Amino acid sequence: MLWLKAWMETRWKAAWMLLAGALIVLVARRAATGLLAMGILLSVLVTVFLAGTGIETASTRPGESAKGGEGSKLFTLSLPVTRARIFCVRTVIGVLETGALLLLLAVAAWLLLPSRVESVDDALGSLAVIVSFSMAVYAISACLSTFCDEGWRIRLSGLAVVGIFGLSASHRLPRGLDIFRSLVSESPLLTHRTPWDAIVSACVLAVVFFAATLMIVQKRDY
Amino acid sequence: MSEAIIEIDGLRKSFGSHAALDGLDLRVPAGSVFGFLGRNGAGKTTTIKHLLGLIKADAGSARIFGRGVDDPGVSVGIRQRIGFVTEEKDLYPYMTVDGIIRFMRPFFPGWRRDLEQRYLDLFDLPRNKSIAQLSKGMRSKLMMLLAISHGAELLILDEPMDGLDPAVVEQLLRELVAIAADQGTTIFFSSHQLPDVEQIADHVAIIDRGKTLLCGELDDLKVRYQRLSVVCSDEPPSDIGRLDGVESVRRNGRMLSVLVSRNADAVAARLRQCSSTAVERFPVTLKEVFLEHVGNSSCSG
């Protein structure tokens, strides 16, 4: 039943993000072609993702800032289930919703730029980059939500993305760790090569932040 | 004395420099209706949160059903036997009454549909109504239904009557008494609505600033606590306040009013020495006892 609850709590936000993303993609398709459209689409992906970072993120309820309102949080935490289980359900639902959203946007990108997608491998590679990058941001956002309210969580998540972008732009990140470069200028759609090292780095970052969030959630007072 | 279902020893919890619990001790007998009293900020909700495993204490211990509440795994098992009503009465607004009942059932294998239906009817809760559309009183009733219907052995209610109209309060109080009597459920409820507590509780504890000031059977307290009143013929004796069992002394001219918590006969005998008239004895209300203890605590702070 926790799965149903998590879905019910996030479905409208997910639907709204999907609708917003789809509308912007349609506008982009009318307004531009080629690389300009690609740039717009990537902006959309990042913007849409940050707007709801991870659609309520894994941390919702059990990871919520202690400063926030109590709401139904105490009721949920008083149920005979471990915090780890509540956290994992929220995380998986959030990841699935985000993954579904990104998949749809990626398909939109391929439809938008059919000339850039030369093979299924390139398409899947670009999807893997987008998903792994998103999961890393998602996990950072989840961790932030354990001590920030909703507004600050979104702002700081955005700052984290800008920070990663800044490190990438100034070439301070080792190539193998630079998921942002793999997302934009060295996208598999452009290089026809899947950057596995960057994908793995982003996934490791996500796992580390998810694990940290889980540890915080299990130890914290509510 | 019956077996304790909740046992708390020397519980301490601080939030920054503020000590929410400062060595709290408590015994809640099985089958009792236990009123947990204190002013706002006295530590009632912090105690309840610790019992439910929502916060960790800095020191001391708490056990429910004889098992420590600190271990998260044990706490899950304990929570399966507890019904909880939160102070805020907040449930999931996107669910209906029927939806949240169906949500709750799988968590509690002993869920009793007969009780569910009984309280739906009794509280006049419409199954298809959205929780977002329920008043606070209706949400209180729904929470009570959810807490009771899984056959809880212990109900922990945090300010269950807060913000409710007198008719709803009366109905809930009657039901609590019925649950305790019919099912043997232990009821532990925090409140600062003293008349409500006096109406249904058989045991009470008064806490303030995270410490237990008083804990015991309500009837025993009512027997032990008395107000003695006398009009002195001469100047009232000044040593009355120092006698064993004297909690407070009020003077109004030659009239003395003394609140005693024990040793009433000896105090009455001393009062009689200054008076040609009889010493009158009055029963005291829980409110008087509460104000006496909490008032003293405030002054000493």
Interface residues (C-beta under 8 A of the other chain):
Chain A: M1 L4 K5 M8 E9 E70 G71 S72 L74 F75 L77 S78 L79 P80 V81 T82 R83 Q218 K219 D221 Y222
Chain B: K49 L52 L54 I55 K56 P72 G73 V76 G77 R79 Q80 I82 F84 T86 E88 D90 L91 Y92 Y94 M95 R102 F103 M104 P106 F107 F108 M143
